Amino acid sequence: MKEEKKWFVFYTKSRQEKKVTEILTRRGFEVFLPLVKVLRQWSDRKKKVEVPLFNSYLFVNTVEHKLQEVLHVPGIAWAIRHNGKPAILQEKEYQLIKRLLDTGLTIDVIPVTDVEAGDWVEVLDGPLKSAVGQVLSKSPARFMVLLETIGQVMRVEIDPGLLKKL
């Protein structure tokens, strides 16, 4: 029986995401490193730079028996675990991240521990139509999508008129 490839979640050393992605790609692995453009201020100028959506996280589409090979790559700190097993980015979460990045909307990522209790909603229209997430109680225009298996949340600015309470 052939093992199925899955998007396994890895944690990299600080600011090593792009370098590790390059090494893994050269070794034949399919790597997903979601990047967003942000405006950075230096003393003499401002510049748009691409930074990882999730600091120190990257996703490798591989089979479970090759995890040790990935862990030996310089810059990889460890494999994220969920319920005692290697964490897997579900296909629907992978597609949602890609959809959010394709929208060009402003996206913030915050750890799950910072999430406040709020209403669960569904997006009624637009590029995120039918996506389900939670609204921060302080700002109804902030829509959050929980990625349970990696313990992260994506926060997107969205018109509250497009949200339906579940």
Long-range contacts (C-beta under 8 A, 24 or more apart in sequence): 3-63, 3-64, 3-65, 4-63, 5-30, 5-61, 5-62, 5-63, 6-61, 6-62, 6-63, 6-64, 6-88, 6-89, 7-32, 7-59, 7-60, 7-61, 7-88, 7-89, 7-90, 7-91, 7-94, 8-59, 8-60, 8-61, 8-62, 8-64, 8-67, 8-70, 8-79, 8-86, 8-87, 8-88, 8-89, 9-57, 9-58, 9-59, 9-79, 9-80, 9-86, 9-87, 9-88, 9-89, 9-149, 9-150, 10-57, 10-58, 10-59, 10-60, 10-70, 10-71, 10-76, 10-77, 10-78, 10-79, 10-80, 11-56, 11-57, 11-76, 11-77, 11-78, 11-79, 11-80, 12-56, 12-57, 12-58, 12-75, 12-76, 12-77, 13-56, 13-75, 13-76, 13-77, 14-56, 16-56, 16-75, 17-52, 17-55, 17-56, 17-57, 17-58, 18-52, 19-75, 20-58, 20-73, 20-74, 20-75, 20-76, 21-58, 23-73, 23-74, 23-75, 24-60, 24-70, 24-73, 27-69, 27-73, 29-60, 29-61, 29-62, 29-66, 29-70, 30-60, 30-61, 30-62, 31-58, 31-59, 31-60, 31-61, 32-58, 32-59, 32-60, 32-61, 32-89, 32-94, 33-58, 33-59, 34-97, 34-98, 34-101, 35-101, 36-101, 36-107, 53-97, 53-101, 53-107, 53-109, 53-154, 54-109, 54-150, 54-152, 55-109, 57-150, 57-152, 59-89, 59-94, 80-150, 80-151, 82-148, 82-149, 82-150, 87-149, 87-150, 88-149, 89-147, 89-149, 89-150, 90-149, 93-147, 93-149, 96-131, 96-145, 97-147, 97-154, 99-127, 99-128, 99-131, 100-128, 100-145, 100-154, 100-156, 102-127, 103-127, 103-128, 103-156, 105-156, 105-157, 105-158, 106-156, 106-157, 107-154, 107-155, 107-156, 108-154, 108-155, 108-156, 109-152, 109-153, 109-154, 109-155, 110-144, 110-152, 110-153, 110-155, 111-151, 111-152, 111-153, 112-146, 112-151, 112-152, 112-153, 114-153, 115-144, 115-146, 115-153, 118-144, 119-165, 119-166, 120-165, 120-166, 121-163, 121-164, 121-165, 121-166, 122-163, 122-164, 122-166, 123-158, 123-162, 123-163, 123-164, 124-162, 124-163, 124-164, 125-162, 126-158, 126-162, 128-156, 128-158, 132-166, 135-160, 135-163
